[in-house]
Every structure is written in structure tokens, then in C-alpha cells.
Amino acid sequence: MILLGINKQLDLQSLFTEIGRQVARAQGWMDQRRIVQFWFIVAFGTTALGGFLLFAIIRRDLFRRFMLAFSGLFFLLSFIVIRAAGFHHFDEMLGFRFFGARMNWVLELTGIYSIVIGEVGEILHLRR
């Protein structure tokens, strides 16, 4: 979560996107960038999902105890993968309205609030 907070403040994904654009232009493969973007997102998403599942399996006890918080983390990771894609049709999906709320907000805030509610529940449980 600390790394996600640092990324949120520094907007590192925009920096990496711009670096990628500059490299694509300099090396002459800007026209094929969609293929590179696609495989980058597949690799990033697979790595994130694999890491999440591996952690859930290895630390089963911790995962069960903080399931709501880890579900929130999964929502945030999903949001990050979609944002990292930078594809226009993904950006359009994030702008889609769901009961008046933008999908962007639904994904990000669901993750954040799930983590907060999970942790508040744990604090209340520990106080008993």
C-alpha cells in the first residue's frame, strides 16, 4: 500500500508511459506500440494476479483473516492494470457511468474502502 501511495503522489505510470513513447519514437516502432502495450499489460496483469494468488496460498491464514482488505487490494491492482494499459477503449471503460458514478471511481474507491473497512473491523475485533 505504501508503494501504491508513492505511485499515486508521483504519478509514476505517466512517467513510464512517456518514457515508453519516447523509446518507441526513437527506435521507430511507434506504429506497433499497441502490440507492445498489449503484451506489457498481459505480463503485468499476470504477474500481479500470480503474486496475489501466491500470497493468498502461502499465507492462507492471513488471507482468511484479512479477506476484505485483500479483496480491496485486488480491486486496486485491477484498477492499476487497466490504467496502465493506456488503451483508448480501456480509458473509455473507466469513464463509463455505473449508477451515476464513473467506473474509475467505482474500482479505485471500492478497493480503498474495502481495505479501510477490513482494517476497522480488525481493530474492533482486537479491542474485544
N, C-alpha and C positions, 0 to 999 in steps of 0.2 A: 504494500500500500504506500510505503514511503517513496518507492521508485515511481509509482503512478502519480503521486503528488508532485514530485520533482518534474516529471514529464509535463504535467498539467501547467505548472508555472513557467517552465522554459519553452514549452511548445516544441519539443524535440522532433516530433513527427513531421512538422512543417520544415524544419531544418533538413532532415534526412530526405524529404520529398524534393526539396530544391537541389540538394546535392545530387540526387539521382537524375533530375532533369539536366543538370549541367553536364554530368558524365555522359548521359545519352546523347546530348547535342555534340559534345566534344568527340565522342567515338563514332558518331554517325548512325546510331541505331534508334533514333528518336521515333521513327515510323513504326518500329517493332516494340515500343515500350509497353504496350498493353499485354503482350505475351510475358514479358519480364515481370510486370506488375502482378499478373495472374499467378505466376509460379512463386513469386515472393509471398503473396498472401496465402497461397496454399501451404508453403513451407512454414510461414509464421503461425498461421492458424493451427496447423497440425502439431507444431512444437508446443504452442500454448495449451491446446487440448490434451496432448500427450503428457505434458508436465503436470497439468491439473489432475488428470486421471491417475498418474503415477503417485502423486502425493496422496490422493484420496485412498489408494490401495495400500500404500506403505503405512500411512498414518490413519488407518481406518477409525481408530478410537477418537482421535482428534477431529476427524472429519464428521463423525456422527455427532459429537458434542457441539460443534460449531457449524452445523449443516446450513443454516440460514445465512450466516456470514460467508461461507464458501460459495453458496449459490449466488450471492451478491457479487463476489469476486468473479465468478463465471460470467455474469451479465456484463461486468466491466470489461473483462477480456474480450468478450464478443463485440462489444461496442468499439474497442480499440482496433480489433481486426477489421471491422467494417470501415472505420475512419481511416485506417492505414491504407486501405485499398485505393482510395482516391479515384475510383472509377466514377464516372458521372451517374451511372444508373444506381450505384450504391448511395451516392450523395442524395439522389432524388428520393431513395427509400428513407433516408434519415429525415428528410423534410416532410414525409407523409404524416398526416394528422390522424391520430388514434383517439377518438372521443375528445377532440379539440386540442390534444397535446401532441407536439411533434414527436415522432418516433425517436429522434435524437435524445430528447429529454426522457422518454419512457425507458430506454435502455440504460442510459447513464444513471438516472436517478433511482431506478429500481435497484440497480446494483449497490449504489451508495446507501440507500435507505435499508436494504436487506442487511447490509453489514452493520449499520448502526443499530437496528432493531435486534439483531442477533447478539450483539455485544451488550446492549442494555439488558436483554433477557439473561445473559450470563452473569452480569453484575448483580441483578436482583436475585438470581439463583444462589450466588455465593453469599449474599447477605443473609439468606435464610439459613 
